[in-house]
Amino acid sequence: YAFQDVGQYYTSIGRFLAQSDNQTRRRIAVIGEKTRENLELPENPINEYIEIGGEWFKVVGLLETKGEIMGFSQDDIVLIPYSTMQSLQGNQARTDIQIQLSLTEGVDIDDVAGQLTAMLRNAHDLSADEDDDFVIQTSEQLMETFDQIIGMVTIVIGGIVSISLLVGGIGI
């Protein structure tokens, strides 16, 4: 799977998902270290079973520890074959699917985003006057959002410090 390389998910024990797992809708899972701990599975969880949505899945792999990003664990994760997930959902609408791409050097990310937008609009049968029913975010857009959040936090903390100094100055 390219997913393994794009997300940089590699197993420390066992194996990753294979194309044949997806084609046959196998009920198998690759889990993160935090998930293993939360489910109180042994150090080597291979061949243990976990329950997902009322269905039992055999653990075939344990992911290498990735740590946290902004306070969120990257190790609290369960990966199952996509076709298996679809069969569990039945006719439910898919509301949240995330697609990650890794581009080679020199490829214009805005061109790729434009092509993806056109493809998804066509796949979703959206007319020219309809809004997109999906969101495409580039890494640059995510960084801009993060920078805005950091800027707001800095302003709030600066305000609190200013008020504290003012109150401290009046009190003396």
BAGUTOR-228874 format. One record per residue (C-alpha): residue in three letters; y, x, z. Coordinates in Angstrom, 2 decimals, padded with zeros to 5 digits. Layout:
<rs>
type: Ala; Y: Y; X: X; Z: Z
...
</rs>
This chain:
<rs>
type: Tyr; Y: 000.00; X: 000.00; Z: 000.00
type: Ala; Y: 003.52; X: 001.16; Z: -000.75
type: Phe; Y: 004.51; X: -000.76; Z: 002.40
type: Gln; Y: 002.92; X: 001.96; Z: 004.47
type: Asp; Y: 005.11; X: 004.63; Z: 002.90
type: Val; Y: 008.34; X: 002.60; Z: 002.79
type: Gly; Y: 008.07; X: 001.60; Z: 006.45
type: Gln; Y: 006.54; X: 004.96; Z: 007.37
type: Tyr; Y: 003.68; X: 003.28; Z: 009.20
type: Tyr; Y: 000.77; X: 005.65; Z: 009.70
type: Thr; Y: -002.28; X: 005.25; Z: 011.89
type: Ser; Y: -003.16; X: 007.53; Z: 014.79
type: Ile; Y: -006.59; X: 005.93; Z: 015.12
type: Gly; Y: -008.55; X: 003.94; Z: 012.56
type: Arg; Y: -007.19; X: 002.97; Z: 009.17
type: Phe; Y: -004.31; X: 001.13; Z: 007.53
type: Leu; Y: -004.57; X: -002.07; Z: 005.51
type: Ala; Y: -006.09; X: -001.68; Z: 002.03
type: Gln; Y: -005.57; X: -003.65; Z: -001.17
type: Ser; Y: -009.13; X: -004.96; Z: -000.86
type: Asp; Y: -008.23; X: -006.41; Z: 002.56
type: Asn; Y: -005.44; X: -008.38; Z: 000.92
type: Gln; Y: -007.60; X: -009.51; Z: -002.01
type: Thr; Y: -010.36; X: -010.80; Z: 000.27
type: Arg; Y: -008.04; X: -012.19; Z: 002.98
type: Arg; Y: -009.79; X: -010.21; Z: 005.68
type: Arg; Y: -008.98; X: -011.14; Z: 009.24
type: Ile; Y: -008.10; X: -007.64; Z: 010.35
type: Ala; Y: -005.05; X: -006.15; Z: 012.04
type: Val; Y: -003.29; X: -002.85; Z: 012.55
type: Ile; Y: -001.33; X: -002.83; Z: 015.80
type: Gly; Y: 001.37; X: -000.75; Z: 017.45
type: Glu; Y: 001.02; X: 001.10; Z: 020.75
type: Lys; Y: 003.28; X: -001.34; Z: 022.63
type: Thr; Y: 001.20; X: -004.27; Z: 021.36
type: Arg; Y: -001.96; X: -002.47; Z: 022.53
type: Glu; Y: -000.43; X: -002.05; Z: 025.99
type: Asn; Y: 000.84; X: -005.64; Z: 026.17
type: Leu; Y: -002.59; X: -007.00; Z: 025.23
type: Glu; Y: -004.24; X: -004.64; Z: 027.74
type: Leu; Y: -006.56; X: -003.21; Z: 025.10
type: Pro; Y: -008.37; X: 000.10; Z: 025.64
type: Glu; Y: -006.84; X: 003.44; Z: 024.53
type: Asn; Y: -008.98; X: 003.17; Z: 021.40
type: Pro; Y: -008.65; X: -000.50; Z: 020.36
type: Ile; Y: -010.67; X: -000.17; Z: 017.14
type: Asn; Y: -013.18; X: -003.05; Z: 016.76
type: Glu; Y: -011.49; X: -005.05; Z: 019.53
type: Tyr; Y: -010.41; X: -008.61; Z: 018.69
type: Ile; Y: -006.98; X: -010.18; Z: 019.11
type: Glu; Y: -005.96; X: -013.81; Z: 018.68
type: Ile; Y: -003.15; X: -014.68; Z: 016.26
type: Gly; Y: -002.25; X: -018.32; Z: 015.70
type: Gly; Y: -005.59; X: -019.52; Z: 017.02
type: Glu; Y: -007.53; X: -017.15; Z: 014.73
type: Trp; Y: -009.39; X: -013.99; Z: 015.74
type: Phe; Y: -008.58; X: -010.68; Z: 014.06
type: Lys; Y: -010.49; X: -007.41; Z: 014.31
type: Val; Y: -008.31; X: -004.37; Z: 015.08
type: Val; Y: -008.96; X: -001.66; Z: 012.47
type: Gly; Y: -006.02; X: 000.64; Z: 013.15
type: Leu; Y: -003.54; X: 001.79; Z: 015.79
type: Leu; Y: -000.14; X: 002.95; Z: 014.52
type: Glu; Y: 001.50; X: 006.21; Z: 015.47
type: Thr; Y: 004.20; X: 005.73; Z: 018.10
type: Lys; Y: 007.66; X: 005.33; Z: 016.55
type: Gly; Y: 009.79; X: 004.66; Z: 019.65
type: Glu; Y: 012.85; X: 002.43; Z: 019.90
type: Ile; Y: 015.88; X: 001.76; Z: 017.73
type: Met; Y: 018.91; X: 000.27; Z: 019.50
type: Gly; Y: 016.71; X: -000.89; Z: 022.38
type: Phe; Y: 014.06; X: -002.58; Z: 020.21
type: Ser; Y: 010.53; X: -001.22; Z: 020.21
type: Gln; Y: 009.12; X: -000.32; Z: 016.81
type: Asp; Y: 005.68; X: -000.18; Z: 018.43
type: Asp; Y: 005.47; X: -003.88; Z: 019.33
type: Ile; Y: 004.03; X: -004.82; Z: 015.96
type: Val; Y: 000.98; X: -006.42; Z: 014.36
type: Leu; Y: 000.29; X: -005.97; Z: 010.66
type: Ile; Y: -002.17; X: -008.22; Z: 008.81
type: Pro; Y: -002.88; X: -008.61; Z: 005.08
type: Tyr; Y: -000.22; X: -010.70; Z: 003.33
type: Ser; Y: -002.73; X: -013.08; Z: 001.72
type: Thr; Y: -004.33; X: -013.66; Z: 005.13
type: Met; Y: -000.92; X: -014.57; Z: 006.56
type: Gln; Y: -000.38; X: -017.00; Z: 003.67
type: Ser; Y: -003.73; X: -018.69; Z: 004.31
type: Leu; Y: -002.84; X: -019.12; Z: 008.00
type: Gln; Y: 000.48; X: -020.75; Z: 007.11
type: Gly; Y: -001.11; X: -023.30; Z: 004.79
type: Asn; Y: 001.60; X: -025.37; Z: 003.14
type: Gln; Y: 004.34; X: -024.37; Z: 005.59
type: Ala; Y: 007.50; X: -023.09; Z: 003.97
type: Arg; Y: 007.98; X: -019.35; Z: 004.23
type: Thr; Y: 011.27; X: -019.02; Z: 006.03
type: Asp; Y: 011.48; X: -015.31; Z: 006.74
type: Ile; Y: 010.01; X: -012.69; Z: 004.47
type: Gln; Y: 011.38; X: -009.18; Z: 004.58
type: Ile; Y: 011.01; X: -006.85; Z: 001.61
type: Gln; Y: 011.83; X: -003.16; Z: 002.01
type: Leu; Y: 012.35; X: -000.81; Z: -000.91
type: Ser; Y: 012.48; X: 002.95; Z: -001.06
type: Leu; Y: 014.46; X: 004.21; Z: -004.05
type: Thr; Y: 014.16; X: 007.55; Z: -005.76
type: Glu; Y: 017.16; X: 009.86; Z: -005.76
type: Gly; Y: 019.79; X: 009.01; Z: -008.36
type: Val; Y: 018.98; X: 005.29; Z: -008.56
type: Asp; Y: 022.06; X: 003.09; Z: -008.04
type: Ile; Y: 021.33; X: 000.84; Z: -005.06
type: Asp; Y: 023.90; X: -001.75; Z: -006.19
type: Asp; Y: 022.20; X: -002.04; Z: -009.60
type: Val; Y: 018.83; X: -002.59; Z: -007.92
type: Ala; Y: 020.36; X: -005.19; Z: -005.57
type: Gly; Y: 021.86; X: -006.98; Z: -008.59
type: Gln; Y: 018.51; X: -006.99; Z: -010.40
type: Leu; Y: 016.75; X: -008.30; Z: -007.29
type: Thr; Y: 019.34; X: -011.04; Z: -006.90
type: Ala; Y: 018.82; X: -012.15; Z: -010.51
type: Met; Y: 015.02; X: -012.09; Z: -010.13
type: Leu; Y: 015.07; X: -014.07; Z: -006.87
type: Arg; Y: 017.56; X: -016.63; Z: -008.20
type: Asn; Y: 015.29; X: -017.14; Z: -011.21
type: Ala; Y: 012.14; X: -017.34; Z: -009.04
type: His; Y: 013.84; X: -019.90; Z: -006.76
type: Asp; Y: 015.12; X: -021.96; Z: -009.74
type: Leu; Y: 018.74; X: -021.72; Z: -008.57
type: Ser; Y: 021.41; X: -022.93; Z: -010.97
type: Ala; Y: 024.66; X: -020.98; Z: -011.45
type: Asp; Y: 026.57; X: -023.32; Z: -009.09
type: Glu; Y: 024.00; X: -023.07; Z: -006.26
type: Asp; Y: 024.34; X: -020.55; Z: -003.43
type: Asp; Y: 021.61; X: -017.97; Z: -002.88
type: Asp; Y: 018.92; X: -019.13; Z: -000.46
type: Phe; Y: 018.13; X: -015.53; Z: 000.42
type: Val; Y: 019.96; X: -012.44; Z: 001.66
type: Ile; Y: 019.86; X: -008.95; Z: 000.21
type: Gln; Y: 021.21; X: -006.19; Z: 002.43
type: Thr; Y: 021.49; X: -002.57; Z: 001.41
type: Ser; Y: 021.33; X: 000.27; Z: 003.89
type: Glu; Y: 025.07; X: 000.79; Z: 003.38
type: Gln; Y: 025.76; X: -002.84; Z: 004.33
type: Leu; Y: 023.61; X: -002.49; Z: 007.44
type: Met; Y: 025.52; X: 000.65; Z: 008.43
type: Glu; Y: 028.87; X: -001.14; Z: 007.90
type: Thr; Y: 027.71; X: -003.99; Z: 010.15
type: Phe; Y: 026.58; X: -001.50; Z: 012.79
type: Asp; Y: 029.93; X: 000.34; Z: 012.58
type: Gln; Y: 031.79; X: -002.98; Z: 013.05
type: Ile; Y: 029.72; X: -003.78; Z: 016.13
type: Ile; Y: 030.38; X: -000.32; Z: 017.58
type: Gly; Y: 034.10; X: -000.76; Z: 016.83
type: Met; Y: 034.22; X: -004.10; Z: 018.67
type: Val; Y: 032.35; X: -002.69; Z: 021.67
type: Thr; Y: 034.79; X: 000.25; Z: 021.78
type: Ile; Y: 037.78; X: -002.13; Z: 021.79
type: Val; Y: 036.27; X: -004.28; Z: 024.56
type: Ile; Y: 035.47; X: -001.25; Z: 026.71
type: Gly; Y: 038.97; X: 000.14; Z: 026.07
type: Gly; Y: 040.45; X: -003.18; Z: 027.21
type: Ile; Y: 038.38; X: -003.20; Z: 030.38
type: Val; Y: 039.38; X: 000.39; Z: 031.18
type: Ser; Y: 043.08; X: -000.44; Z: 030.58
type: Ile; Y: 042.92; X: -003.46; Z: 032.89
type: Ser; Y: 041.12; X: -001.39; Z: 035.54
type: Leu; Y: 043.81; X: 001.31; Z: 035.37
type: Leu; Y: 046.57; X: -001.30; Z: 035.57
type: Val; Y: 044.98; X: -003.03; Z: 038.57
type: Gly; Y: 044.33; X: 000.36; Z: 040.21
type: Gly; Y: 047.94; X: 001.42; Z: 039.59
type: Ile; Y: 049.35; X: -001.79; Z: 041.09
type: Gly; Y: 047.06; X: -001.49; Z: 044.11
type: Ile; Y: 048.33; X: 001.98; Z: 044.96
</rs>
